[in-house]
Amino acid sequence: MIFLGATLSRLASDHYWLLSAVAGLDISVAIALLNGGKIFWRPLPL
């Protein structure tokens, strides 16, 4: 995952629209991870 992100960032270094797409992808992954953590750490009903 880190290798893919680093490769995408390196490929997008000269293209503004592609760099914006990579930033959008990073933000969407961050939001998904935050929401997944919220669901994962929910207390179990007894």
DOFITI-224123 format. One line per field, with one value per residue: residue number from 0; x, y, z of N, C-alpha, C, CB in turn. Coordinates in steps of 0.02 Angstrom, whole numbers. Glycine has a CB too. Layout:
i	[NUM; ...]
n.px	[X; ...]
n.py	[Y; ...]
n.pz	[Z; ...]
ca.px	[X; ...]
ca.py	[Y; ...]
ca.pz	[Z; ...]
c.px	[X; ...]
c.py	[Y; ...]
c.pz	[Z; ...]
cb.px	[X; ...]
cb.py	[Y; ...]
cb.pz	[Z; ...]
***
This chain:
i	[0; 1; 2; 3; 4; 5; 6; 7; 8; 9; 10; 11; 12; 13; 14; 15; 16; 17; 18; 19; 20; 21; 22; 23; 24; 25; 26; 27; 28; 29; 30; 31; 32; 33; 34; 35; 36; 37; 38; 39; 40; 41; 42; 43; 44; 45]
n.px	[41; 96; 199; 126; 62; 173; 226; 120; 119; 246; 231; 135; 196; 223; 103; -38; -177; -175; -105; -198; -298; -233; -219; -355; -385; -304; -364; -491; -459; -408; -524; -603; -527; -535; -674; -687; -611; -691; -802; -741; -693; -807; -903; -947; -1111; -1181]
n.py	[-59; 62; 70; 78; 203; 288; 269; 316; 451; 491; 473; 569; 690; 795; 829; 919; 887; 749; 740; 800; 703; 596; 652; 661; 525; 486; 557; 497; 366; 391; 437; 322; 235; 299; 290; 151; 118; 174; 91; -31; -17; -9; -45; -212; -282; -347]
n.pz	[0; 41; -50; -170; -151; -145; -273; -354; -315; -360; -498; -523; -506; -598; -653; -629; -620; -603; -484; -401; -407; -342; -215; -181; -177; -70; 35; 36; 73; 200; 267; 258; 337; 462; 487; 488; 600; 698; 694; 722; 855; 930; 1074; 1119; 1125; 1274]
ca.px	[0; 140; 234; 79; 54; 235; 231; 71; 142; 302; 205; 93; 234; 222; 35; -79; -240; -161; -88; -262; -332; -198; -239; -424; -382; -276; -415; -545; -432; -405; -592; -624; -492; -564; -740; -677; -589; -748; -843; -703; -685; -873; -910; -993; -1169; -1176]
ca.py	[0; 120; 70; 104; 275; 322; 266; 362; 519; 504; 480; 629; 749; 850; 838; 946; 852; 683; 751; 812; 638; 558; 682; 639; 455; 483; 581; 448; 310; 413; 438; 253; 207; 328; 260; 81; 116; 189; 30; -85; -6; -4; -98; -267; -288; -405]
ca.pz	[0; 44; -114; -220; -140; -164; -346; -382; -303; -403; -566; -527; -484; -647; -680; -575; -615; -575; -414; -366; -401; -290; -152; -167; -158; -2; 82; 41; 112; 270; 293; 266; 395; 523; 499; 505; 669; 741; 696; 754; 926; 962; 1124; 1102; 1170; 1319]
c.px	[44; 178; 190; 69; 115; 243; 181; 92; 200; 280; 167; 131; 231; 153; -12; -143; -229; -141; -150; -300; -299; -215; -310; -426; -355; -327; -471; -522; -429; -474; -618; -590; -519; -632; -735; -655; -646; -794; -807; -700; -751; -878; -962; -1051; -1164; -1240]
c.py	[63; 126; 98; 179; 314; 323; 314; 435; 537; 513; 545; 693; 808; 866; 858; 906; 782; 688; 764; 747; 595; 586; 662; 567; 447; 505; 530; 386; 329; 414; 367; 220; 234; 298; 187; 73; 129; 128; -25; -77; 3; -60; -151; -268; -352; -441]
c.pz	[0; -22; -169; -212; -160; -240; -379; -372; -348; -476; -576; -514; -533; -674; -623; -566; -586; -501; -372; -357; -347; -221; -133; -146; -87; 50; 90; 81; 186; 302; 305; 327; 461; 538; 517; 577; 717; 748; 734; 830; 963; 1013; 1103; 1150; 1211; 1325]
cb.px	[-47; 190; 258; 12; 38; 296; 218; 2; 163; 353; 160; 37; 305; 267; 9; -96; -275; -105; -39; -304; -330; -121; -233; -467; -337; -214; -444; -568; -362; -373; -640; -607; -417; -569; -784; -627; -534; -788; -861; -633; -642; -931; -931; -955; -1235; -1154]
cb.py	[0; 113; 0; 67; 288; 289; 195; 351; 527; 446; 421; 623; 730; 832; 773; 1019; 847; 648; 810; 862; 601; 560; 759; 649; 415; 528; 648; 426; 289; 483; 476; 212; 221; 403; 268; 49; 166; 249; 7; -87; 53; -9; -67; -334; -287; -385]
cb.pz	[60; 102; -133; -215; -68; -132; -370; -350; -230; -399; -584; -479; -472; -705; -714; -589; -683; -615; -407; -405; -469; -302; -156; -229; -207; 3; 57; -29; 86; 274; 246; 202; 391; 516; 437; 458; 680; 712; 625; 726; 937; 910; 1192; 1102; 1129; 1387]
***
